[in-house]
Structure formats: structure tokens, C-alpha cells
Amino acid sequence: MSLTINLIGGALIALIIWWFWLSRSGQQKAAAATEEATIVVDAGVYTPSVVHARAGKPLTLHFDRRDPSPCAEQVVFHGLEVSEFLETGKTTTVRLNDLPPGEYRFTCQMQMYQGRLLVD
């Protein structure tokens, strides 16, 4: 009986890892360098998950939250000290001004949703 429970637990852990980190890695779309982009928040991912921007220019991001999961309620830009709450079924605009060059992660507050902002 305990062997069955351990096998089921291991399978569930593998499924969670696959769902949040491995399943969509080949489907990620990157946007060209832009000053404005729309990011859909749905099914555990940001689409597109990679956004290219120009250094020193303002960037406007529109987050279209379709996922009602509590994990999707906030976006955090690591290294930029910016975070914003996202309402379900609405589009929230985040404006980033005078971006320094570099690579910045944006995630949900639990870091399950993952995205990258590449500033050249």
C-alpha cells in the first residue's frame, strides 16, 4: 500500500514539474524589440514569455489576465523593483521607464509563471 502511495506521489510531482516548467518551453514566442506589447496570462504561462525592448526607452506592457488562479494575480519584475496586481478578465497596463540594458525576469509572486525581459 505505501509503495502505491509513493508511486502516485512521485508521478504527481513529475506532472507538476512538467506542467509548469517543461511543457511549454518549445512553444515560447519572442516578440521583436518593441515599445509596447500585450502579454496573455493563461494556463500557467505568459505568452509571449520573452519580450525584447530598447535600453533608455519606455516600455508599455499590457497584461491580459485570463487565468483565475491566485498565483496569476501579481506580476513581479525582478531587478527593476516593479510589481503590479492583475485583475481577472481585465487588461492591466504596466509602464517601465528608462530601462537599463540587461535581462530581467518577470514572474508571479510564487515564481510559477516565468518570463524574461531582454533590454538591448
N, C-alpha and C positions, 0 to 999 in steps of 0.2 A: 504494500500500500504506500509506504513512504517513498519507494522508488518511483512509483507512478506520479506522485505529487511533485517530486524533484524534477522529473522529466517534463511535466506540464509547466512548472515554473521556469525551467530553462528555455523551453520553447516560447513562452510569453516574453521573456527578456530578449531573446533573439528577434522576435517580432517587433518589439518596441524599438530596438536599435535599428532594424531595417527600415521601419516606417519613418522615423524622424531624421535619420542621418544618411541612409544609403539608397532608399527607393527613388528619390528624385534627383540624384546627383547628375545623371545623364541628361535630364530634361531642363536643367537650369538655362535660362536665357539671359544673355547680357545685353544691356542697352548701349547704344553708341554714346560717346561723350555728349552730354546734354545739359541744359539749364533747367529742365522740367521733366518729370517722369511720374507715371502712375504705377503704384505697386499694389497688387492684389494680395490680400491676406486671407488665405483659404486652405483648408485641408492640411494644416501643419507646415505650410511653406509660404515664403514671399515669392511672388512672381512679378517681375524678374527678381532674381536673388542677387544679381550683380548690377550695380549702377556705376557708370563712368561719368565723372564730372571734371570740370576745368578748375585748376587752382586759382584762387583770388576772385572767382566769380560766384554769385549767389546761385543756390540750387533750391528748387521748389519740388518737394516730393508730395504726391497725393496718395495717401494710404486708404485703399478701398477695403474695409474690413467686412468680409463675408462669413468668417468663422466665428460662431458664438462662444467658442472655448474661452474660459477665463485666462488662459495663457496668452491669447491673442490681444488682450485688452491694452497692452502698452508696448511701444517700441522704444528701445534704448540705443543711442549711438555712442559706442564705447570710444573714448579718446576725444570726444567732442563735447562731453558734458551736456548732452541734449537728450531729453526723453519727452514722450507725448502719449497721452491716453487716446485710444481709438474706440469710437463708438460702433457697435454692431450695426451693419446695414447702412452705414454712412461713410463718406469720404472725409478724412482729416488731412489738412494741409500742414506740412512741416517745412519751414523755410530755414535753410542753412546759409549763413552769410560768410563771405570772405574765407573760404575753405583753404586750409594749408595743404600742400601736397602730402600724400600718404595713402595708406589703406586703413579703412575704419570698418569695424564690424557693426552691424545693427542687428539686434535680437529682441525677442520678447523678454519680459522681466525674468523668466526662468531659463532663458537661453536655449529653448527648444526650437523656436523659429530662428533661422540663421540667414543673414545676408551680408554682402560686402559693398562698401562704397569705395571706389578707386578714384583718387583725385590726382590728376596729372598736371 
